[in-house]
Amino acid sequence: MKAVIVASIFSTLFTFSSVSQAQEGPKPPTPVKEHEWLQKLAGEWETKTEAMMEPGKPPMKCVGVERVRDLGGLWIMGEYKGSFMETPMTGVMTLGYDIRKKKFVGTWICSMCDQICQYEGTLDPTGKILTLKTEMANPMTGKLAKCKDVMELKSNNHRVLTSYILGEDGKWTQFMTMESRRKN
């Protein structure tokens, strides 16, 4: 009889504990140092971009503004607005850190492209350079190509994003640079 009472009490406590946890709901993941690194990108930035559209031709230049905000300490979302070749452009970048993959992950979409770029990348040991790899259509050939965006934090108020594309010859070619300075 004593065993039945003990089992009944244990069962009741387990049931109340389960109900209590269910009412609280799942807890979000705890941000790690890589998530904290992403917070350095939050804020408003003025940008100057140069893009090489054709070999041997001068680069196309444009200016814009990027607003980067935090999403729950796990993600950042940046919205870029500017103009490219005298056409208004909007782009959205998301970045987070996938704890299971141990990689930074994200996306890029813009009003001048009909495809989404899906990023995966790593931070260098100095904590200043994030390299994100993706695939996209080569702007010069239209063929799918491997690309990488290398984001370097020069300071808390200055960062540089350099984009490269892997050529059919196996060499990385720089095709865009964006200087971003934090607005006061």
Contacts in CASP RR format, 6 or more apart in sequence:
PFRMAT RR
TARGET T0000
AUTHOR 0000-0000-0000
METHOD contacts of the structure
MODEL  1
MKAVIVASIFSTLFTFSSVSQAQEGPKPPTPVKEHEWLQKLAGEWETKTE
AMMEPGKPPMKCVGVERVRDLGGLWIMGEYKGSFMETPMTGVMTLGYDIR
KKKFVGTWICSMCDQICQYEGTLDPTGKILTLKTEMANPMTGKLAKCKDV
MELKSNNHRVLTSYILGEDGKWTQFMTMESRRKN
28 72 0 8 1.000
28 74 0 8 1.000
29 74 0 8 1.000
29 99 0 8 1.000
31 73 0 8 1.000
31 74 0 8 1.000
32 97 0 8 1.000
32 99 0 8 1.000
34 96 0 8 1.000
34 97 0 8 1.000
34 104 0 8 1.000
34 123 0 8 1.000
35 73 0 8 1.000
35 74 0 8 1.000
35 96 0 8 1.000
35 97 0 8 1.000
37 123 0 8 1.000
37 127 0 8 1.000
37 130 0 8 1.000
38 73 0 8 1.000
38 75 0 8 1.000
38 76 0 8 1.000
38 95 0 8 1.000
38 96 0 8 1.000
38 97 0 8 1.000
38 104 0 8 1.000
39 70 0 8 1.000
39 73 0 8 1.000
39 76 0 8 1.000
40 153 0 8 1.000
40 156 0 8 1.000
41 68 0 8 1.000
41 76 0 8 1.000
41 78 0 8 1.000
41 95 0 8 1.000
41 159 0 8 1.000
42 68 0 8 1.000
42 69 0 8 1.000
42 70 0 8 1.000
42 76 0 8 1.000
43 67 0 8 1.000
43 68 0 8 1.000
43 69 0 8 1.000
43 182 0 8 1.000
43 183 0 8 1.000
44 65 0 8 1.000
44 66 0 8 1.000
44 67 0 8 1.000
44 68 0 8 1.000
44 182 0 8 1.000
44 183 0 8 1.000
45 65 0 8 1.000
45 66 0 8 1.000
45 67 0 8 1.000
45 68 0 8 1.000
45 159 0 8 1.000
45 180 0 8 1.000
45 181 0 8 1.000
45 182 0 8 1.000
45 183 0 8 1.000
46 63 0 8 1.000
46 64 0 8 1.000
46 65 0 8 1.000
46 180 0 8 1.000
46 181 0 8 1.000
46 183 0 8 1.000
47 63 0 8 1.000
47 64 0 8 1.000
47 65 0 8 1.000
47 66 0 8 1.000
47 80 0 8 1.000
47 82 0 8 1.000
47 178 0 8 1.000
47 179 0 8 1.000
47 180 0 8 1.000
47 181 0 8 1.000
48 61 0 8 1.000
48 62 0 8 1.000
48 63 0 8 1.000
48 64 0 8 1.000
48 178 0 8 1.000
48 179 0 8 1.000
49 61 0 8 1.000
49 62 0 8 1.000
49 63 0 8 1.000
49 64 0 8 1.000
49 84 0 8 1.000
49 176 0 8 1.000
49 177 0 8 1.000
49 178 0 8 1.000
49 179 0 8 1.000
50 59 0 8 1.000
50 60 0 8 1.000
50 61 0 8 1.000
50 176 0 8 1.000
50 177 0 8 1.000
51 59 0 8 1.000
51 60 0 8 1.000
51 62 0 8 1.000
51 84 0 8 1.000
51 175 0 8 1.000
51 176 0 8 1.000
52 59 0 8 1.000
52 60 0 8 1.000
52 174 0 8 1.000
52 175 0 8 1.000
52 176 0 8 1.000
53 59 0 8 1.000
53 60 0 8 1.000
53 139 0 8 1.000
53 140 0 8 1.000
54 140 0 8 1.000
55 140 0 8 1.000
60 84 0 8 1.000
60 85 0 8 1.000
62 82 0 8 1.000
62 83 0 8 1.000
62 84 0 8 1.000
62 85 0 8 1.000
62 89 0 8 1.000
63 82 0 8 1.000
63 83 0 8 1.000
64 80 0 8 1.000
64 81 0 8 1.000
64 82 0 8 1.000
64 83 0 8 1.000
65 80 0 8 1.000
65 81 0 8 1.000
65 82 0 8 1.000
65 183 0 8 1.000
66 78 0 8 1.000
66 79 0 8 1.000
66 80 0 8 1.000
66 81 0 8 1.000
66 180 0 8 1.000
67 78 0 8 1.000
67 79 0 8 1.000
68 76 0 8 1.000
68 77 0 8 1.000
68 78 0 8 1.000
68 79 0 8 1.000
69 76 0 8 1.000
69 77 0 8 1.000
69 78 0 8 1.000
70 76 0 8 1.000
71 77 0 8 1.000
74 96 0 8 1.000
74 97 0 8 1.000
75 94 0 8 1.000
75 95 0 8 1.000
75 96 0 8 1.000
76 94 0 8 1.000
76 95 0 8 1.000
76 96 0 8 1.000
77 92 0 8 1.000
77 93 0 8 1.000
77 94 0 8 1.000
78 92 0 8 1.000
78 93 0 8 1.000
78 94 0 8 1.000
79 90 0 8 1.000
79 91 0 8 1.000
79 92 0 8 1.000
80 89 0 8 1.000
80 90 0 8 1.000
80 91 0 8 1.000
80 92 0 8 1.000
80 93 0 8 1.000
80 110 0 8 1.000
81 88 0 8 1.000
81 89 0 8 1.000
81 90 0 8 1.000
81 91 0 8 1.000
82 88 0 8 1.000
82 89 0 8 1.000
82 90 0 8 1.000
83 89 0 8 1.000
84 112 0 8 1.000
87 112 0 8 1.000
88 111 0 8 1.000
89 110 0 8 1.000
89 111 0 8 1.000
89 112 0 8 1.000
90 110 0 8 1.000
90 111 0 8 1.000
91 108 0 8 1.000
91 109 0 8 1.000
91 110 0 8 1.000
91 111 0 8 1.000
92 107 0 8 1.000
92 108 0 8 1.000
92 109 0 8 1.000
92 110 0 8 1.000
93 106 0 8 1.000
93 107 0 8 1.000
93 108 0 8 1.000
94 106 0 8 1.000
94 107 0 8 1.000
95 104 0 8 1.000
95 105 0 8 1.000
95 106 0 8 1.000
95 119 0 8 1.000
95 132 0 8 1.000
96 104 0 8 1.000
96 105 0 8 1.000
96 106 0 8 1.000
97 103 0 8 1.000
97 104 0 8 1.000
97 105 0 8 1.000
98 104 0 8 1.000
98 105 0 8 1.000
101 120 0 8 1.000
103 120 0 8 1.000
103 121 0 8 1.000
103 122 0 8 1.000
104 119 0 8 1.000
104 120 0 8 1.000
104 121 0 8 1.000
104 122 0 8 1.000
104 123 0 8 1.000
104 130 0 8 1.000
104 132 0 8 1.000
105 118 0 8 1.000
105 119 0 8 1.000
105 120 0 8 1.000
105 121 0 8 1.000
106 118 0 8 1.000
106 119 0 8 1.000
106 120 0 8 1.000
106 132 0 8 1.000
107 116 0 8 1.000
107 117 0 8 1.000
107 118 0 8 1.000
107 119 0 8 1.000
108 116 0 8 1.000
108 117 0 8 1.000
108 119 0 8 1.000
108 134 0 8 1.000
109 116 0 8 1.000
109 117 0 8 1.000
113 136 0 8 1.000
113 137 0 8 1.000
115 136 0 8 1.000
115 137 0 8 1.000
117 134 0 8 1.000
117 135 0 8 1.000
117 136 0 8 1.000
117 147 0 8 1.000
118 134 0 8 1.000
119 132 0 8 1.000
119 133 0 8 1.000
119 134 0 8 1.000
119 149 0 8 1.000
120 132 0 8 1.000
120 133 0 8 1.000
120 134 0 8 1.000
121 130 0 8 1.000
121 131 0 8 1.000
121 132 0 8 1.000
121 133 0 8 1.000
122 130 0 8 1.000
122 131 0 8 1.000
123 129 0 8 1.000
123 130 0 8 1.000
124 130 0 8 1.000
124 131 0 8 1.000
127 153 0 8 1.000
128 152 0 8 1.000
128 153 0 8 1.000
128 154 0 8 1.000
129 150 0 8 1.000
129 151 0 8 1.000
129 152 0 8 1.000
129 153 0 8 1.000
130 150 0 8 1.000
130 151 0 8 1.000
131 148 0 8 1.000
131 149 0 8 1.000
131 150 0 8 1.000
131 151 0 8 1.000
132 148 0 8 1.000
132 149 0 8 1.000
132 150 0 8 1.000
132 151 0 8 1.000
133 146 0 8 1.000
133 147 0 8 1.000
133 148 0 8 1.000
134 146 0 8 1.000
134 147 0 8 1.000
134 148 0 8 1.000
134 149 0 8 1.000
135 144 0 8 1.000
135 145 0 8 1.000
135 146 0 8 1.000
135 147 0 8 1.000
136 144 0 8 1.000
136 145 0 8 1.000
136 147 0 8 1.000
137 143 0 8 1.000
137 144 0 8 1.000
137 145 0 8 1.000
138 144 0 8 1.000
138 145 0 8 1.000
138 165 0 8 1.000
138 167 0 8 1.000
139 175 0 8 1.000
145 165 0 8 1.000
145 166 0 8 1.000
145 167 0 8 1.000
146 165 0 8 1.000
146 166 0 8 1.000
147 163 0 8 1.000
147 164 0 8 1.000
147 165 0 8 1.000
147 166 0 8 1.000
148 163 0 8 1.000
148 164 0 8 1.000
148 166 0 8 1.000
148 172 0 8 1.000
149 161 0 8 1.000
149 162 0 8 1.000
149 163 0 8 1.000
149 164 0 8 1.000
150 161 0 8 1.000
150 162 0 8 1.000
150 163 0 8 1.000
150 164 0 8 1.000
151 159 0 8 1.000
151 160 0 8 1.000
151 161 0 8 1.000
152 159 0 8 1.000
152 160 0 8 1.000
152 161 0 8 1.000
152 162 0 8 1.000
153 159 0 8 1.000
154 160 0 8 1.000
156 182 0 8 1.000
157 181 0 8 1.000
157 182 0 8 1.000
158 179 0 8 1.000
158 180 0 8 1.000
158 181 0 8 1.000
158 182 0 8 1.000
159 179 0 8 1.000
159 180 0 8 1.000
160 177 0 8 1.000
160 178 0 8 1.000
160 179 0 8 1.000
160 180 0 8 1.000
161 176 0 8 1.000
161 177 0 8 1.000
161 178 0 8 1.000
161 180 0 8 1.000
162 174 0 8 1.000
162 176 0 8 1.000
162 177 0 8 1.000
162 178 0 8 1.000
163 174 0 8 1.000
163 175 0 8 1.000
163 176 0 8 1.000
163 177 0 8 1.000
164 172 0 8 1.000
164 173 0 8 1.000
164 174 0 8 1.000
164 175 0 8 1.000
165 172 0 8 1.000
165 173 0 8 1.000
165 175 0 8 1.000
166 172 0 8 1.000
166 173 0 8 1.000
167 173 0 8 1.000
END
